[in-house]
Amino acid sequence: MAAIDDLKAILEYYGLSGLVGPLSTRITDDPTLVDNPTVLFASVRDTPEYKTRFKGNDARRAKGLPELSPVDYVALENSYRQTLRSNSMPSGFYDSTDDFAKFIGNDVSPAELNARIGTGYNAVVNAEPGTKLELQRLYGLQDGDIAAFFIDPERFNQSDAVKKAQAATVASEARRQAGFTLTQQQAEALATEGIDRSKAQTEFATLGQTQELFQAMQLGEQAISQEQQIAGAFDLNAEARRAIEARKRKRKAAFETGGGFAGQGQTSATGLTTVGQ
């Protein structure tokens, strides 16, 4: 009976309680098997219970990766759990055996999972709340989606995840510094150009402080649109840059002749498309 009790404890640990019956006879015949789980499980590898419990191995075999023993498989799951806890991820989030099967099937190490959470999810959610809001606005991602966005190896392409996070960061600074609401296309275009938070913060702050420069203040002038402002400020379009420089020269000339120079120390938030309309 002691051997059977040990068997039940072992199977519960490995999530295979349903195999108590099939393995009881083997344990009765050879009680020492409880000290060698690898040998113990050899006879039940083809059972539905075993395959379901260790289904991450199916994906590994399909990719030419070595199958993990039950001992190594469970040890890796425990490492994932510790990684999630150390990053203060909520209990019940991405910590089921099905979730771990995805990581194991894709050969994701605990160190890689930790990096994804630390440089991805935590960096975005904790660094600046506006970025999280922009991920929700631009891509419809809620809290759980944002976490999955960075740590689920199957749901999202990692390079795509990074691009969207950078776009959301830029969009957050645009809203915060200049009151601009970027479109997804605008935010991604800036991210593709390598515009980081620091650059976005500086340039959008300048745009926010000089809005009267872009409004139609004199006869014959046309407002410089938000799209033109962004293209010129970040050197994305030479024509837009020239238009802004020409406007600056015109306003400077008016100032020097006593007409006043708009855009010094004044702010005005802009909307989605054209400034001053």
LUMSE-51906 format. One record per residue (C-alpha): residue number from 1; residue in one letter; y, x, z. Coordinates in nm, 3 decimals, always signed. Example, Ala and Ser with C-alpha at 12.3 -4.5 7.8 and 13.67 -1.06 7.14 Angstrom:
2
+-----+------+---------+---------+---------+
: pos : code :      py :      px :      pz :
+-----+------+---------+---------+---------+
:   1 :    A :  -0.450 :  +1.230 :  +0.780 :
:   2 :    S :  -0.106 :  +1.367 :  +0.714 :
+-----+------+---------+---------+---------+
# end
This chain:
277
+-----+------+---------+---------+---------+
: pos : code :      py :      px :      pz :
+-----+------+---------+---------+---------+
:   1 :    M :  +0.000 :  +0.000 :  +0.000 :
:   2 :    A :  +0.235 :  +0.289 :  +0.071 :
:   3 :    A :  +0.193 :  +0.412 :  -0.286 :
:   4 :    I :  +0.269 :  +0.063 :  -0.423 :
:   5 :    D :  +0.580 :  +0.043 :  -0.207 :
:   6 :    D :  +0.688 :  +0.380 :  -0.340 :
:   7 :    L :  +0.621 :  +0.256 :  -0.694 :
:   8 :    K :  +0.842 :  -0.050 :  -0.638 :
:   9 :    A :  +1.122 :  +0.170 :  -0.506 :
:  10 :    I :  +1.095 :  +0.404 :  -0.805 :
:  11 :    L :  +1.092 :  +0.123 :  -1.059 :
:  12 :    E :  +1.389 :  -0.044 :  -0.892 :
:  13 :    Y :  +1.580 :  +0.284 :  -0.909 :
:  14 :    Y :  +1.509 :  +0.316 :  -1.281 :
:  15 :    G :  +1.579 :  -0.051 :  -1.351 :
:  16 :    L :  +1.218 :  -0.124 :  -1.442 :
:  17 :    S :  +1.106 :  -0.362 :  -1.167 :
:  18 :    G :  +0.928 :  -0.574 :  -1.426 :
:  19 :    L :  +0.670 :  -0.299 :  -1.475 :
:  20 :    V :  +0.529 :  -0.313 :  -1.123 :
:  21 :    G :  +0.226 :  -0.507 :  -1.243 :
:  22 :    P :  +0.129 :  -0.283 :  -1.538 :
:  23 :    L :  +0.167 :  +0.033 :  -1.329 :
:  24 :    S :  +0.009 :  -0.084 :  -1.003 :
:  25 :    T :  -0.344 :  -0.007 :  -1.118 :
:  26 :    R :  -0.249 :  +0.343 :  -1.226 :
:  27 :    I :  -0.085 :  +0.412 :  -0.890 :
:  28 :    T :  -0.386 :  +0.276 :  -0.704 :
:  29 :    D :  -0.613 :  +0.508 :  -0.901 :
:  30 :    D :  -0.380 :  +0.808 :  -0.865 :
:  31 :    P :  -0.115 :  +0.778 :  -0.588 :
:  32 :    T :  +0.028 :  +1.120 :  -0.680 :
:  33 :    L :  +0.184 :  +0.968 :  -0.991 :
:  34 :    V :  +0.474 :  +0.842 :  -0.780 :
:  35 :    D :  +0.583 :  +1.206 :  -0.755 :
:  36 :    N :  +0.599 :  +1.244 :  -1.135 :
:  37 :    P :  +0.798 :  +0.960 :  -1.301 :
:  38 :    T :  +0.780 :  +1.121 :  -1.646 :
:  39 :    V :  +0.400 :  +1.105 :  -1.647 :
:  40 :    L :  +0.408 :  +0.766 :  -1.481 :
:  41 :    F :  +0.622 :  +0.615 :  -1.755 :
:  42 :    A :  +0.431 :  +0.773 :  -2.042 :
:  43 :    S :  +0.191 :  +0.480 :  -2.060 :
:  44 :    V :  +0.466 :  +0.217 :  -2.073 :
:  45 :    R :  +0.704 :  +0.377 :  -2.323 :
:  46 :    D :  +0.621 :  +0.115 :  -2.584 :
:  47 :    T :  +0.675 :  -0.188 :  -2.362 :
:  48 :    P :  +0.977 :  -0.414 :  -2.429 :
:  49 :    E :  +1.102 :  -0.353 :  -2.074 :
:  50 :    Y :  +1.107 :  +0.024 :  -2.117 :
:  51 :    K :  +1.266 :  +0.012 :  -2.463 :
:  52 :    T :  +1.539 :  -0.224 :  -2.346 :
:  53 :    R :  +1.615 :  -0.022 :  -2.037 :
:  54 :    F :  +1.644 :  +0.308 :  -2.226 :
:  55 :    K :  +1.771 :  +0.175 :  -2.556 :
:  56 :    G :  +2.024 :  +0.454 :  -2.584 :
:  57 :    N :  +1.729 :  +0.670 :  -2.688 :
:  58 :    D :  +1.675 :  +0.458 :  -3.000 :
:  59 :    A :  +2.024 :  +0.546 :  -3.123 :
:  60 :    R :  +1.966 :  +0.912 :  -3.036 :
:  61 :    R :  +1.644 :  +0.925 :  -3.236 :
:  62 :    A :  +1.815 :  +0.760 :  -3.532 :
:  63 :    K :  +2.077 :  +1.036 :  -3.526 :
:  64 :    G :  +1.827 :  +1.316 :  -3.487 :
:  65 :    L :  +1.917 :  +1.376 :  -3.123 :
:  66 :    P :  +1.651 :  +1.454 :  -2.862 :
:  67 :    E :  +1.528 :  +1.164 :  -2.653 :
:  68 :    L :  +1.615 :  +1.177 :  -2.284 :
:  69 :    S :  +1.354 :  +1.142 :  -2.015 :
:  70 :    P :  +1.403 :  +0.855 :  -1.768 :
:  71 :    V :  +1.508 :  +1.110 :  -1.506 :
:  72 :    D :  +1.774 :  +1.265 :  -1.731 :
:  73 :    Y :  +1.881 :  +0.927 :  -1.866 :
:  74 :    V :  +1.950 :  +0.782 :  -1.521 :
:  75 :    A :  +2.116 :  +1.104 :  -1.405 :
:  76 :    L :  +2.353 :  +1.080 :  -1.701 :
:  77 :    E :  +2.431 :  +0.717 :  -1.617 :
:  78 :    N :  +2.515 :  +0.819 :  -1.261 :
:  79 :    S :  +2.748 :  +1.086 :  -1.396 :
:  80 :    Y :  +2.926 :  +0.824 :  -1.606 :
:  81 :    R :  +2.967 :  +0.603 :  -1.299 :
:  82 :    Q :  +3.114 :  +0.891 :  -1.100 :
:  83 :    T :  +3.353 :  +0.970 :  -1.384 :
:  84 :    L :  +3.472 :  +0.608 :  -1.398 :
:  85 :    R :  +3.518 :  +0.594 :  -1.021 :
:  86 :    S :  +3.709 :  +0.922 :  -1.008 :
:  87 :    N :  +3.950 :  +0.780 :  -1.267 :
:  88 :    S :  +3.998 :  +0.461 :  -1.062 :
:  89 :    M :  +3.853 :  +0.241 :  -1.333 :
:  90 :    P :  +3.779 :  -0.106 :  -1.194 :
:  91 :    S :  +3.429 :  -0.187 :  -1.073 :
:  92 :    G :  +3.233 :  -0.377 :  -1.335 :
:  93 :    F :  +3.429 :  -0.228 :  -1.624 :
:  94 :    Y :  +3.225 :  -0.025 :  -1.872 :
:  95 :    D :  +2.966 :  +0.059 :  -1.609 :
:  96 :    S :  +2.665 :  -0.150 :  -1.712 :
:  97 :    T :  +2.347 :  -0.001 :  -1.854 :
:  98 :    D :  +2.439 :  -0.151 :  -2.192 :
:  99 :    D :  +2.774 :  +0.027 :  -2.184 :
: 100 :    F :  +2.607 :  +0.353 :  -2.091 :
: 101 :    A :  +2.351 :  +0.308 :  -2.368 :
: 102 :    K :  +2.639 :  +0.329 :  -2.618 :
: 103 :    F :  +2.762 :  +0.652 :  -2.464 :
: 104 :    I :  +2.413 :  +0.801 :  -2.450 :
: 105 :    G :  +2.331 :  +0.693 :  -2.805 :
: 106 :    N :  +2.645 :  +0.866 :  -2.928 :
: 107 :    D :  +2.583 :  +1.178 :  -2.718 :
: 108 :    V :  +2.902 :  +1.133 :  -2.517 :
: 109 :    S :  +2.906 :  +1.371 :  -2.221 :
: 110 :    P :  +3.067 :  +1.282 :  -1.887 :
: 111 :    A :  +3.328 :  +1.549 :  -1.962 :
: 112 :    E :  +3.416 :  +1.383 :  -2.292 :
: 113 :    L :  +3.434 :  +1.042 :  -2.124 :
: 114 :    N :  +3.663 :  +1.190 :  -1.861 :
: 115 :    A :  +3.888 :  +1.335 :  -2.132 :
: 116 :    R :  +3.904 :  +1.005 :  -2.316 :
: 117 :    I :  +4.010 :  +0.823 :  -2.001 :
: 118 :    G :  +4.249 :  +1.094 :  -1.882 :
: 119 :    T :  +4.427 :  +1.174 :  -2.209 :
: 120 :    G :  +4.388 :  +0.829 :  -2.354 :
: 121 :    Y :  +4.380 :  +0.527 :  -2.131 :
: 122 :    N :  +4.543 :  +0.670 :  -1.819 :
: 123 :    A :  +4.805 :  +0.861 :  -2.016 :
: 124 :    V :  +4.911 :  +0.545 :  -2.198 :
: 125 :    V :  +4.885 :  +0.289 :  -1.919 :
: 126 :    N :  +5.029 :  +0.500 :  -1.639 :
: 127 :    A :  +5.289 :  +0.712 :  -1.817 :
: 128 :    E :  +5.528 :  +0.441 :  -1.934 :
: 129 :    P :  +5.468 :  +0.064 :  -1.915 :
: 130 :    G :  +5.647 :  +0.000 :  -2.244 :
: 131 :    T :  +5.375 :  +0.176 :  -2.439 :
: 132 :    K :  +5.115 :  -0.062 :  -2.302 :
: 133 :    L :  +5.336 :  -0.356 :  -2.398 :
: 134 :    E :  +5.374 :  -0.220 :  -2.750 :
: 135 :    L :  +4.996 :  -0.180 :  -2.787 :
: 136 :    Q :  +4.972 :  -0.546 :  -2.696 :
: 137 :    R :  +5.253 :  -0.651 :  -2.931 :
: 138 :    L :  +5.163 :  -0.436 :  -3.233 :
: 139 :    Y :  +4.785 :  -0.457 :  -3.215 :
: 140 :    G :  +4.705 :  -0.750 :  -2.986 :
: 141 :    L :  +4.531 :  -0.525 :  -2.732 :
: 142 :    Q :  +4.495 :  -0.657 :  -2.376 :
: 143 :    D :  +4.407 :  -0.447 :  -2.070 :
: 144 :    G :  +4.035 :  -0.435 :  -2.136 :
: 145 :    D :  +4.092 :  -0.375 :  -2.506 :
: 146 :    I :  +4.324 :  -0.083 :  -2.433 :
: 147 :    A :  +4.063 :  +0.086 :  -2.220 :
: 148 :    A :  +3.792 :  +0.018 :  -2.477 :
: 149 :    F :  +4.033 :  +0.149 :  -2.739 :
: 150 :    F :  +3.996 :  +0.495 :  -2.591 :
: 151 :    I :  +3.654 :  +0.513 :  -2.429 :
: 152 :    D :  +3.421 :  +0.306 :  -2.648 :
: 153 :    P :  +3.271 :  +0.536 :  -2.913 :
: 154 :    E :  +3.159 :  +0.247 :  -3.133 :
: 155 :    R :  +3.441 :  -0.005 :  -3.113 :
: 156 :    F :  +3.721 :  +0.222 :  -3.229 :
: 157 :    N :  +3.754 :  +0.538 :  -3.431 :
: 158 :    Q :  +3.905 :  +0.796 :  -3.197 :
: 159 :    S :  +4.157 :  +0.934 :  -3.446 :
: 160 :    D :  +4.267 :  +0.577 :  -3.517 :
: 161 :    A :  +4.304 :  +0.517 :  -3.143 :
: 162 :    V :  +4.526 :  +0.820 :  -3.103 :
: 163 :    K :  +4.742 :  +0.717 :  -3.399 :
: 164 :    K :  +4.796 :  +0.369 :  -3.258 :
: 165 :    A :  +4.879 :  +0.505 :  -2.915 :
: 166 :    Q :  +5.139 :  +0.739 :  -3.067 :
: 167 :    A :  +5.285 :  +0.451 :  -3.267 :
: 168 :    A :  +5.309 :  +0.239 :  -2.953 :
: 169 :    T :  +5.480 :  +0.523 :  -2.769 :
: 170 :    V :  +5.742 :  +0.555 :  -3.043 :
: 171 :    A :  +5.793 :  +0.178 :  -3.052 :
: 172 :    S :  +5.840 :  +0.175 :  -2.676 :
: 173 :    E :  +6.117 :  +0.435 :  -2.695 :
: 174 :    A :  +6.282 :  +0.249 :  -2.982 :
: 175 :    R :  +6.302 :  -0.065 :  -2.772 :
: 176 :    R :  +6.401 :  +0.117 :  -2.454 :
: 177 :    Q :  +6.668 :  +0.346 :  -2.597 :
: 178 :    A :  +6.817 :  +0.144 :  -2.882 :
: 179 :    G :  +6.696 :  -0.212 :  -2.844 :
: 180 :    F :  +6.506 :  -0.181 :  -3.173 :
: 181 :    T :  +6.189 :  -0.381 :  -3.229 :
: 182 :    L :  +5.981 :  -0.176 :  -3.470 :
: 183 :    T :  +5.727 :  -0.322 :  -3.705 :
: 184 :    Q :  +5.375 :  -0.184 :  -3.699 :
: 185 :    Q :  +5.444 :  -0.011 :  -4.030 :
: 186 :    Q :  +5.761 :  +0.155 :  -3.901 :
: 187 :    A :  +5.598 :  +0.272 :  -3.578 :
: 188 :    E :  +5.294 :  +0.414 :  -3.756 :
: 189 :    A :  +5.509 :  +0.586 :  -4.019 :
: 190 :    L :  +5.698 :  +0.772 :  -3.746 :
: 191 :    A :  +5.375 :  +0.860 :  -3.564 :
: 192 :    T :  +5.229 :  +0.993 :  -3.890 :
: 193 :    E :  +5.535 :  +1.217 :  -3.927 :
: 194 :    G :  +5.452 :  +1.372 :  -3.590 :
: 195 :    I :  +5.734 :  +1.205 :  -3.395 :
: 196 :    D :  +5.642 :  +1.230 :  -3.027 :
: 197 :    R :  +5.790 :  +1.056 :  -2.723 :
: 198 :    S :  +6.053 :  +1.325 :  -2.663 :
: 199 :    K :  +6.182 :  +1.320 :  -3.021 :
: 200 :    A :  +6.177 :  +0.940 :  -3.032 :
: 201 :    Q :  +6.363 :  +0.921 :  -2.702 :
: 202 :    T :  +6.639 :  +1.154 :  -2.823 :
: 203 :    E :  +6.694 :  +1.003 :  -3.166 :
: 204 :    F :  +6.676 :  +0.639 :  -3.061 :
: 205 :    A :  +6.914 :  +0.707 :  -2.772 :
: 206 :    T :  +7.164 :  +0.845 :  -3.024 :
: 207 :    L :  +7.119 :  +0.543 :  -3.250 :
: 208 :    G :  +7.166 :  +0.312 :  -2.954 :
: 209 :    Q :  +7.493 :  +0.480 :  -2.862 :
: 210 :    T :  +7.645 :  +0.474 :  -3.213 :
: 211 :    Q :  +7.573 :  +0.124 :  -3.339 :
: 212 :    E :  +7.931 :  +0.049 :  -3.444 :
: 213 :    L :  +7.902 :  +0.334 :  -3.691 :
: 214 :    F :  +7.645 :  +0.132 :  -3.885 :
: 215 :    Q :  +7.829 :  -0.200 :  -3.888 :
: 216 :    A :  +8.052 :  -0.314 :  -4.173 :
: 217 :    M :  +8.392 :  -0.257 :  -4.008 :
: 218 :    Q :  +8.613 :  -0.205 :  -4.314 :
: 219 :    L :  +8.668 :  -0.392 :  -4.639 :
: 220 :    G :  +8.399 :  -0.310 :  -4.893 :
: 221 :    E :  +8.161 :  -0.158 :  -4.640 :
: 222 :    Q :  +7.800 :  -0.270 :  -4.606 :
: 223 :    A :  +7.601 :  -0.261 :  -4.287 :
: 224 :    I :  +7.346 :  +0.020 :  -4.265 :
: 225 :    S :  +7.016 :  -0.146 :  -4.189 :
: 226 :    Q :  +6.784 :  -0.057 :  -3.904 :
: 227 :    E :  +6.535 :  +0.074 :  -4.157 :
: 228 :    Q :  +6.800 :  +0.305 :  -4.306 :
: 229 :    Q :  +6.909 :  +0.419 :  -3.961 :
: 230 :    I :  +6.556 :  +0.517 :  -3.869 :
: 231 :    A :  +6.487 :  +0.686 :  -4.202 :
: 232 :    G :  +6.807 :  +0.886 :  -4.175 :
: 233 :    A :  +6.779 :  +0.977 :  -3.807 :
: 234 :    F :  +6.425 :  +1.110 :  -3.847 :
: 235 :    D :  +6.482 :  +1.270 :  -4.191 :
: 236 :    L :  +6.234 :  +1.040 :  -4.361 :
: 237 :    N :  +6.462 :  +0.951 :  -4.652 :
: 238 :    A :  +6.729 :  +1.174 :  -4.805 :
: 239 :    E :  +6.930 :  +0.884 :  -4.946 :
: 240 :    A :  +6.948 :  +0.713 :  -4.606 :
: 241 :    R :  +7.053 :  +1.040 :  -4.448 :
: 242 :    R :  +7.330 :  +1.082 :  -4.705 :
: 243 :    A :  +7.451 :  +0.726 :  -4.650 :
: 244 :    I :  +7.482 :  +0.787 :  -4.275 :
: 245 :    E :  +7.661 :  +1.118 :  -4.324 :
: 246 :    A :  +7.900 :  +0.955 :  -4.572 :
: 247 :    R :  +7.976 :  +0.680 :  -4.321 :
: 248 :    K :  +8.046 :  +0.939 :  -4.051 :
: 249 :    R :  +8.287 :  +1.125 :  -4.277 :
: 250 :    K :  +8.464 :  +0.803 :  -4.371 :
: 251 :    R :  +8.505 :  +0.697 :  -4.009 :
: 252 :    K :  +8.619 :  +1.045 :  -3.911 :
: 253 :    A :  +8.881 :  +1.041 :  -4.184 :
: 254 :    A :  +9.003 :  +0.701 :  -4.065 :
: 255 :    F :  +9.026 :  +0.835 :  -3.710 :
: 256 :    E :  +9.222 :  +1.139 :  -3.817 :
: 257 :    T :  +9.473 :  +0.920 :  -4.002 :
: 258 :    G :  +9.515 :  +0.695 :  -3.700 :
: 259 :    G :  +9.270 :  +0.421 :  -3.792 :
: 260 :    G :  +9.027 :  +0.481 :  -3.501 :
: 261 :    F :  +8.668 :  +0.604 :  -3.514 :
: 262 :    A :  +8.403 :  +0.353 :  -3.420 :
: 263 :    G :  +8.085 :  +0.476 :  -3.266 :
: 264 :    Q :  +8.206 :  +0.701 :  -2.989 :
: 265 :    G :  +8.067 :  +0.598 :  -2.652 :
: 266 :    Q :  +7.996 :  +0.235 :  -2.749 :
: 267 :    T :  +7.660 :  +0.065 :  -2.768 :
: 268 :    S :  +7.528 :  -0.243 :  -2.942 :
: 269 :    A :  +7.166 :  -0.352 :  -2.962 :
: 270 :    T :  +7.023 :  -0.426 :  -3.306 :
: 271 :    G :  +6.757 :  -0.664 :  -3.424 :
: 272 :    L :  +6.463 :  -0.648 :  -3.659 :
: 273 :    T :  +6.628 :  -0.577 :  -3.993 :
: 274 :    T :  +6.996 :  -0.524 :  -4.063 :
: 275 :    V :  +7.264 :  -0.415 :  -3.822 :
: 276 :    G :  +7.589 :  -0.606 :  -3.796 :
: 277 :    Q :  +7.487 :  -0.918 :  -3.989 :
+-----+------+---------+---------+---------+
# end
